[in-house]
Amino acid sequence: MTNIQDEASALINKLTQLGYRFTEPIKTREAFSDEVPPEKLIKAIVLDTETTGLDPLTDKIIELGMVAFEFCPKTGQAYKVLGTFNELEDPQLPIPADSTKVHGITDEMVAGKRINDDAVSAFIEKARLIIAHNAKFDRQFVEARFPIFQNLSWACSNEQIPWNAEGISSSKLEFLAYRFGFHYEGHRATNDCFALLEVLQKEFPDSKALVMKRLIESLIRKEVRISALNAHFDMKDVLKKRRYFWDGKVWARTLALDELESEVEWLRSAVYNNRSFKLEQEELSAKNRFSTRKGISEVLCY
């Protein structure tokens, strides 16, 4: 066996020198460090859902997966994996074929099943942070089904990590796995959770910063969601180019609090033709970010 391993290793080294890249199957870990951890550690949950569709108002959760772990809030280093959770639920409606093609979950697999609410509450007890790779999606579904998640802080590893600035062109989880040298069977909830946790504990190739550290840094950034009230319809292309999105009623954008002053001046000249205007401003924090529940907001005149 040793000879075969040595030959394989030598072959991989030669191919690597020729520019080939190799990935390894993901390893399910019980811990991410053998070092003695600092005294202050935080419990966090990596969470993923599989659903009947994309609309949280009409679609339902059919699988909830979670992985609990503890990490150092200063460095982002994870230590022990504290446990895993995975349960299926019957949505009481047929699972569309297109959804089954994505996650492989059928009506027969979920028939008569229900996620245990008490087990969910016990699993997330003392957790300070919920991490999802698409928190805009997962948080709305989870809060509707399990209101206990409304009281927790959430983070999005897709939107709140500067992937492009770190030289990584895509934030899709499968791509990130390949980029960091491993592969996994995706689109089942717990598999995706373990893959995301593995990514969070990798170093960026250029800065050598831990991915989890970058996520923590983004959580403490003060942000505000602004809504450009009564902006003229003709300004839609200008606003879209500025990264505003239509929320069904108004054009809105999220930005850092220290960018607000310059954004007001841009709106005044580019959108409101140097006339007075009103902005609705909503304070964002990890408690309400990515949720349909609004934070503290006010309408100000400029």
C-alpha positions in Angstrom: 0.0 0.0 0.0 2.8 2.4 0.9 4.5 1.9 -2.5 1.2 2.6 -4.3 0.6 5.7 -2.2 4.2 6.9 -2.9 3.8 6.4 -6.6 0.4 8.2 -6.6 1.9 11.1 -4.6 4.9 11.3 -7.1 2.5 11.3 -10.0 0.3 14.0 -8.5 3.4 16.2 -7.8 4.5 15.8 -11.5 1.1 16.7 -12.8 0.8 19.7 -10.4 4.1 21.0 -11.7 2.5 20.8 -15.2 -0.3 23.1 -14.0 -3.0 20.4 -13.1 -5.1 20.9 -10.0 -6.5 18.1 -7.9 -9.3 18.1 -5.3 -9.9 15.7 -2.5 -13.2 14.4 -1.1 -14.3 16.4 1.8 -13.4 15.0 5.2 -16.0 15.1 7.9 -14.2 16.6 10.9 -14.7 16.4 14.6 -12.3 19.4 15.2 -10.4 21.9 13.1 -7.5 22.5 15.4 -5.4 20.5 17.9 -4.3 23.6 19.7 -5.5 24.5 23.2 -8.4 26.9 22.5 -8.7 30.3 24.1 -11.1 30.6 27.0 -13.7 32.6 25.1 -15.3 30.6 22.3 -18.6 31.2 20.6 -21.1 28.6 19.4 -22.2 29.1 15.9 -24.5 27.1 13.5 -24.0 26.5 9.8 -27.5 26.1 8.4 -29.0 25.0 5.1 -32.5 24.2 3.9 -34.0 22.4 1.0 -37.4 23.5 0.0 -40.3 22.9 -2.5 -39.4 26.1 -4.3 -38.1 29.6 -4.1 -41.1 31.6 -2.7 -41.1 31.7 1.2 -44.8 32.8 1.1 -46.0 29.7 -0.8 -43.2 27.1 -0.6 -42.2 24.9 2.3 -39.1 23.6 4.0 -38.6 19.9 3.3 -35.1 19.4 4.8 -33.3 21.3 7.5 -29.6 20.7 8.0 -27.3 22.2 10.7 -23.8 21.8 11.9 -22.8 23.3 15.3 -19.3 24.4 16.0 -17.3 26.6 18.4 -14.9 29.3 17.2 -12.7 32.1 18.5 -14.4 35.5 17.8 -11.0 37.3 17.4 -9.4 35.0 14.9 -12.3 33.1 13.3 -10.5 29.8 14.0 -12.9 26.9 14.6 -12.2 24.2 17.2 -14.7 21.4 18.0 -17.6 20.4 15.8 -20.4 20.2 18.5 -22.9 18.2 16.6 -25.1 17.8 13.4 -28.8 18.0 12.8 -30.7 16.7 9.8 -34.4 16.1 9.5 -37.0 15.9 6.7 -40.5 17.3 6.7 -43.6 16.6 4.7 -44.7 19.9 3.1 -48.3 18.7 2.7 -48.1 19.5 -1.0 -46.4 17.7 -4.0 -42.7 18.5 -4.4 -42.3 19.9 -7.9 -40.2 17.8 -10.3 -37.8 20.7 -10.9 -37.1 21.0 -7.2 -36.5 17.3 -6.9 -34.0 17.5 -9.7 -31.9 19.9 -7.6 -31.9 18.2 -4.2 -33.1 14.6 -5.0 -35.8 14.7 -2.3 -39.1 13.0 -3.3 -42.6 12.9 -1.9 -42.0 9.3 -0.7 -38.9 10.4 1.3 -40.8 13.0 3.3 -44.2 11.3 3.6 -45.5 11.6 7.1 -42.4 13.3 8.5 -42.1 16.5 10.5 -39.1 18.3 11.8 -39.1 18.2 15.6 -39.4 21.7 16.9 -38.0 20.9 20.4 -35.0 19.1 18.8 -34.3 22.3 16.8 -34.6 24.5 19.9 -32.2 22.2 21.8 -29.7 22.1 19.0 -29.4 25.8 18.6 -29.4 26.5 22.4 -26.6 29.0 23.4 -25.8 29.6 19.7 -24.8 33.2 19.0 -24.6 33.2 15.2 -26.3 31.4 12.3 -24.4 31.2 9.1 -26.0 30.4 5.7 -24.6 30.7 2.3 -27.7 32.4 1.0 -29.2 34.0 4.1 -31.7 36.0 2.1 -33.3 32.7 1.1 -32.8 30.5 4.2 -33.6 33.0 6.9 -37.1 33.8 5.5 -38.0 30.1 5.3 -36.6 29.2 8.7 -38.1 32.2 10.6 -41.5 31.4 9.1 -41.3 27.8 10.3 -39.3 28.2 13.5 -39.8 31.7 15.0 -37.0 31.0 17.6 -34.5 31.9 14.8 -35.8 35.5 14.8 -33.9 36.3 18.0 -30.5 35.2 16.7 -27.8 37.0 14.7 -27.4 35.9 11.1 -24.5 36.0 8.6 -24.4 35.4 4.9 -21.1 33.8 3.6 -22.2 34.6 0.1 -22.8 38.3 0.4 -20.7 39.3 3.4 -17.3 37.9 2.3 -15.3 40.0 -0.2 -14.7 37.1 -2.6 -13.9 39.2 -5.6 -11.5 41.5 -3.7 -9.7 38.3 -2.6 -9.2 37.2 -6.2 -12.0 34.6 -6.3 -14.4 35.2 -9.2 -17.4 33.2 -8.0 -19.1 32.7 -4.7 -21.0 29.6 -5.6 -20.3 27.0 -2.9 -19.4 24.2 -5.3 -16.9 26.5 -7.1 -15.4 27.6 -3.7 -14.9 24.0 -2.8 -13.0 23.3 -5.9 -11.1 26.5 -5.5 -10.0 25.4 -2.0 -9.1 21.9 -3.1 -12.0 19.7 -2.2 -15.2 18.4 -3.6 -18.5 17.1 -2.1 -21.9 15.8 -2.9 -24.0 19.0 -3.0 -27.6 20.0 -2.7 -28.4 18.1 0.4 -28.6 20.3 3.5 -26.0 18.7 5.9 -23.6 18.1 3.0 -23.7 21.8 2.1 -23.2 22.7 5.8 -20.0 20.7 6.1 -18.8 22.1 2.8 -19.4 25.7 3.9 -17.7 25.1 7.3 -14.7 23.7 5.5 -14.5 26.8 3.2 -14.8 29.1 6.2 -11.7 27.5 7.7 -9.5 27.9 4.6 -7.1 30.8 3.9 -7.4 33.1 1.0 -4.6 32.4 -1.5 -3.4 36.0 -1.7 -4.0 37.7 1.7 -3.7 34.5 3.7 -6.5 35.7 5.8 -8.9 33.1 7.2 -12.3 33.2 5.4 -14.1 33.1 8.7 -12.2 36.1 9.9 -13.4 38.1 6.9 -16.9 37.1 7.7 -16.6 38.3 11.3 -15.2 41.6 10.1 -18.2 42.2 8.0 -20.6 41.6 10.9 -19.4 44.6 12.9 -19.7 46.9 9.9 -22.6 49.4 10.5 -25.0 49.4 7.5 -28.1 51.2 6.5 -30.8 50.3 3.9 -32.0 53.3 2.1 -35.2 53.6 0.0 -35.3 56.4 -2.6 -38.9 57.6 -2.1 -40.8 59.0 -5.1 -37.9 58.5 -7.5 -39.2 59.0 -11.0 -39.7 55.9 -13.1 -37.3 57.2 -15.8 -34.5 56.9 -13.2 -34.7 53.1 -13.0 -31.7 52.4 -15.2 -29.6 55.0 -13.4 -30.6 53.4 -10.1 -30.0 49.9 -11.2 -26.5 50.8 -12.4 -25.8 52.2 -8.9 -26.8 48.7 -7.5 -30.3 49.7 -6.3 -33.0 47.0 -6.5 -36.7 47.2 -6.9 -38.4 45.7 -3.8 -41.9 45.9 -5.2 -42.6 49.4 -3.9 -39.4 51.5 -4.0 -35.8 51.5 -5.2 -33.5 50.5 -2.3 -29.9 49.8 -1.6 -27.8 48.7 1.3 -24.6 50.5 2.1 -22.1 51.2 4.9 -23.2 53.9 7.2 -20.0 55.9 6.4 -21.1 56.0 2.7 -24.4 57.5 3.4 -23.4 61.2 3.1 -21.8 60.8 -0.3 -24.8 58.6 -1.5 -27.2 61.4 -0.5 -25.3 63.9 -2.6 -25.3 61.4 -5.6 -29.0 61.0 -5.3 -29.6 64.7 -5.1 -27.7 65.4 -8.4 -28.3 62.2 -10.4 -31.9 61.2 -9.4 -33.7 64.2 -7.9 -32.4 67.0 -10.1 -31.1 69.0 -7.2 -34.5 69.2 -5.6 -35.4 68.3 -2.0 -36.3 64.6 -1.5 -37.0 62.0 1.1 -35.2 58.8 2.1 -36.4 56.0 4.3 -33.4 54.8 6.3 -33.4 51.4 8.1 -30.6 50.4 10.5 -29.3 47.0 9.7 -27.6 44.6 12.1 -27.1 40.8 12.3 -30.4 40.6 14.1 -32.5 41.8 11.2 -30.3 41.7 8.1 -31.6 39.3 5.4 -35.0 39.1 7.3 -38.4 40.3 6.2 -38.7 41.9 9.6 -37.7 45.5 9.5 -35.3 47.2 11.9 -35.6 50.7 13.3 -36.4 53.1 10.4 -37.2 56.7 9.8 -38.0 59.0 6.8 -35.6 62.0 6.5 -35.8 65.0 4.2 -32.8 66.2 2.3 
